[in-house]
């Protein structure tokens, strides 16, 4: 290409030669001929085409340099002026008319513009300055986030109710508002589920009574244990040094008023959110800035505004920066909480008596334990090769699953397992790159 450039300079006029500093070039004396003129025209057209195509080819390039490092690059032909967008990030020095030297000053991204002779549109370069020791090639990183939450709840409650109805006189002993206790036409009691005595609608109740004598006695007891398990596993792939964002959830509307009192509708996101920026270091370790969040609607703690019920959000969120190796895992956040509630309602004096006092009090004990963990695992990945078998998509095994009525009912038929797995290191694999 250098030889081509020098040959093309011989066919330019004297003003162009003066611009490039080649005014001392002499030509051998030879008679002008039509054949020589035709060749000159062809060379001139070729030079013009190359000049027009140069900005297009060079505009696609990106130049990277480390902080404190230097990078030289060749200039396209005919450069008459250049400018750096942010000189505080990159310094530039001309070594010759064909070569320049870049020096990285601070981490960041800026642009370099080159103006060429005969072109009104500048050629644009992207300049990226990365930290010292960071791998600056286009490495792709897959980050797996596992959010695990388990909630265990235990509830124990017990209470007692006694009632006596003698025509015009009613006697009842129990806790809470007894509005749900009513007499019926036969002179007995009707104990409704809305009675304040019943500590829980799902409580186990023992009721004994004699309608002819107007007697009713009830023992209510409840002992329950339960747990809830929540698992979210978002995964995201991005280039080294680039930020990526992921959301699997939705948006709920809520009213919003401005200074003029006008009501507008805005939206709030909820669900599984993930924002991360991985940076691959020179030793193949990964510097990861990650901010996972898991949120869900909470209508119990919501509020009413402008006549609209707006739910609250139960959020588990963390924002941190860690450094890991390829395939290594790290617990970036955790939470262990325990809530204990004990409530006792009793009749004064009688409720404090031993043994017999149990018939004059109602007790409730409730505990709630929560454990939350967030684990991050980065992998260096590469694209799947052309014509390579792709992994089985979710639900792929059900496409051809059409069991007969007999197999479905009597043989409990289920679809077979997918046989095509994700190659290691190809993204969204269990083992990452090996």
N, C-alpha and C positions, 0 to 999 in steps of 0.2 A: 504493500500500500504506500510505503514511503517513496518507493521508486515511481509509482504512478503519480503521486503528488508533485514530485519534482519535475516530471515530464510535463504535467499540465501547466506548470508555471511558465514554461517557455512560450506558450501560446497566448498568454495574457498581455494586455497592453502595458505601456510604461507606467501609468498611474498605479495600476495594481501591483506591479513589481516594486514600485517605490514603497508601497504600504508594507510589504512583507520583507523589505530590506534586501532585495535581490536586484538592485539597479545596476550592479556591476557585471551582470551576465552579458556576454557577447555572443553573437550568432555568427556562424560561418556564412560567408557570402556565397549565395547560390542563386541561380536564376529562378524566378517565380514561375511556377507552372500551375496548371489547373488541377493536376493530381495532388500537389502539395497543399493547395488551398482547400481541397475537399477533405484531406486528412486533418487539417487544422480545424475545420468546422466540426468534424466528428469528435475530435478531442475536446473542443470547447463545449459541445453538447453533453459529452460524458462528464466533464467537470461540473457543469451546471446541475446535472441530475444528482451527482454525488453530494453536492453542496445542499441541495434541497432535502435529500434523504437523511443526511447526517443528523439534524435535530431530532427526527423521528426515532432513529435507532438509539441515540444517546439519552433521550428523555425517559427511556424505560429503565435506566440503571439506578442502583442505589449504592452509595459509598458509605462504608462503615469504618470507624476508627476508634480506638480505645482512648480513654482519658490519659493524657501524657504521651500518647503514641503518635506516630506519623505515618501517613499513607500517601504515596505518590500515584498520580494517574495521568494518562495521556489526554491532552486537549484535542478536540476536533480541529480541523483546519480552518483558518480564517477567523479566529477569535480576536475580537477587537476590544471587548470589555467584559468584565465579570463582576459579580456581587454576591456576598454571603448574607443570608437573611438575618442571622443572629451572630455577630462576630464574637460574642462572649462564649459561644459554644465551640466554634471552629475558627482557627486561623489559617489563612491561605497565603502561600508564597510562590511566585512564578520562578521556576528554574530555567525555563526557556520558552520559546514560542510554542513548543509542542508538549510541555510537561509542567505540572504544578504540584506543590507539596502541601498536604493538609496536616494540621496539628490539632488533636483533640484537647479541649480545655475543660469542658464540663459536660455532664451527662445530659442528653436531650436530643431533640430532632430539629433540624432546620433545613433550609434549601440553598442551593447554589444555582445562579442563573448565568448563562453564557450568551453573549451576543456575537453573532458571526456576520462577516461581511456579506452584504447582499440580502440579508434576512431581517425582517422587522420583528419577528417573533423570537424571543429568547428561548434557549434550551434549558430545561429545568431538571436539576438533579435533586435527589433526596439524600441528605447527610444525616447519619445517625452516629452519635457518640455514646458508647456503652462503657460501663465501669471496667476498670482494670481487672483482668482475670475472668471475664465473662465470655462464654462462647458466643460468637456473633453470627454463626451460621443459622440457617432457618431450621432450628430444631423444634419439633412439636411435642407438647407435653399433655398427657391425659391425667387429670386429677380426679380421684375418687373420694367422695365425702360420705361417711357413714354416720348418721345421726340416730342414736338408739336411746329410747326413753321407756322406762318401765315404772308403772305406778301401782302400788299395792295399798288396798284399803281394807280395814277391819272395823266392824261396827257391832257393838253389843249394847242391848238395851233391855230393860225389864220394868214392869209396872203392875199395879194392882188396882182393881176397882170393886167396890161393894155398894149395893143399893138395896133399899127397902122401901116398898110402896104400900101404904095402908089406907087406901081410899083417898082421903084428903091430905095425907102427910107423905112426904117423900124424903128419904135420907140417902145420900150418895157420898162416897169417899173415893177420891181419885185425884190425879194430877192434871193440871191444865184446865182449859175451859170445857165444861161438860155440857155444852149446848147440844151435842149430838145424842144425849141420853134423854129419851122421851118415854112417857107412859102411853100405853095403848088402851084400847077399849076393854080388854079382858082384865085390866088391873095389873098387868106386868110391865116390863121395861122393853124398850126398843133401843139397842145400842148401835148407832150408826157409825159408819167408817170415818165420818168427819169429827168424831168426838175428840176433844183435846187430849183425852187420856191416851188414845192410841198413838204411841210415839212414832210409829211408822206404818204406812198402809200395808206393807209387806210383812208385818210382824206376825209371829205365830201366837194365836189367841186360844185360850181355854175358857169357855163360858159355861157356867152352871147356874140354874135358877129354878124357881118354883113359881109358876104364874099364879097358882091359887093362893099362895101366901105372899106374893109380891116381892120375892127375893131374887136377887141377881148378883153373881160374883164372877169376876173375870180376871184372869192372869194373862198378861201379854209379855212375850219374850221374843227377842230377835238376836240372832248371832249370824253375821254374814261376813264372808271374805271374798275379795275379788281382786283382779289385777287387769291392767291394760298395758299392751305392748305396742309401741310405735317405732317404726323403722322407716327411714328415708335414706336413699342411696343415690344422690345426684352425681353424675359424671360429666366432665366437660373437657374438651380438647382445644388447645390454642397454641399459637406460636410463642416461642420464648420471647419474653419482654412485652407481649401484647395482653391487654385486659380482655376478659371474657365475662359474660353474664348469662345466667340461666334462671328461668322461672317456670315452675310447674304448679299451677294453682289457678287463681282467678282474681277478679277485682269486684269489690262491692261498692255501690254508690252511697254517698252521704251528702246531705245538704250543706251548703256553705254560703254565708252571707258576707257581703262586702260593706264598705263604709257607707254606702247609700241605702243599706237595708235590703238590697235586692238579693234574692235567693238563687243560687246556682248549684249545680250538681257536680261534684268531683268524685274521683274513684281512688280507692286504696287497694293496693295489692296484698294478697295473702297466699300462703302455700309454702312450697319449698323454693327458696331463692339461693343462688350461689353466685358470688362475684370473686374472681381470682386473677392474679397476675403472676405467672411463673417466669423465672429467669434462670436459664441454664448456665452454670458457672463453667470455667475452663476445665475443672477436674470432674465434670459430669455430675456434680451435685446440683440440686435444684433449690433455689431461693424462692420461696412461695409466700405470697401475700394473699390470704384467703379470708373470705367473710361469708360463712354459711348462715342461713336463717331458716327456721321452720316456724310457721305461724298458722293459727287456726281461729275460726270465728268463735266468739264467746258471747252468747246472747244473755247469759245470766248477769254479767257485769256491764251490759250495754246501757244505753240511755235513750231518752226520748228528746228529740230536737225538731222543732218546726212540724210537729205532728208525725214524725217519722221515727221508727225504731232503728237505732244505729247500733250494731253489735260492737263489742270490744274485741281485742285481739290478744290471744295467748301466744307469746313469742318466746322462742329460744334462739339466741343469736350470739355469735362471737366474731371478732375481727382481730386477726393476729398475723404475724410473719414468722415462718420457721424455715429451717434449712434441712433438707433431707436428701438421701441418696435415691437412686432409681429403685422403685419398688418398696422402699422403707415406709413404715407406718408410724404415726405419732398421734397421741391423744392431745388435741389442741385445747380442749375444754371439758370440764366435767362438773356435775352438780349432784349433791346428795342432800335431800331435805326431808325432814320428818315433822309432821303436824299432829299433835295429840290434843284431843278435846274430851273433857270429862264434865258431865253435868248431872247434878242430883237435885231433885225437887222433893221436898218432904213436908209433912205436917208438923208444925212446931211441937216439941216435947214428945209426942207420940212417935214421930219418925226417928227419934234418937234412941228409942228403947232397943235393947238387944233382942234379936230373933223376931219378936212381934213387931218391931219397928219396920220390918221389910214390907208389911202390909199398909204402911202409911207413907211410903216414899216411892219415887220412880227415879231410876238411874240410867245414865247413858254414857257410853265410852266409845270414842271414835279415834282412829289413828290413820294417817295417810303418809306413806313413804314413797318418795320419788327419787329415781336415779337417772341421770342424763349424761351421755358421753357423746363426744364428737371426735371422730378419727379421720385423719387425712392421709391419703396414699398417692403420691405422684408416680407416673411412669413416663419414660421416654418412648415414644411410639413413632411409627412410620406408616405411610399409606399402604393399603392392600395392593399387591401387585396386579397388573392388568391380567384379566382372564382368570384370576385366582378365585376359588370357590368362596362365596360370601357366607357369613354366618347365618344361622336360622333366625328369622325375624320373629318377634313376639306373636304368638298365635299361629305360627306357620304349621304346626303339627295338627291343627284343627281344620285345615283347608280341605283335606281329603278324608276327614273323619266322618263317616256316615254309617254308624252301626245299625244293625237290624233291631227290631223290637225285642227279639229273644235275647240277643247279646247284651242289650242295654239294661234289660230288667233282671235277667237271671244270671248273667255272667259278669255284670258290672264292668262292661267294656270301657276302656280308656284309650286315648290316642297313644301311639308310640312316642318314644323320645327322639328328639332331633339328633341326627348323627353328625351334622356339619358344625364344627365349633369355630370359635374365633382364633385365628393363629396368634401365637404369643407376640406381643409387641406391636400388634396391628391396631390397637385402640379398643377400649371396652373389653379387655380380656381380664380374666381373674388373676392371672399370674404376672401380667405386665411383660415387659421385654426381658428376655433371659440373657 
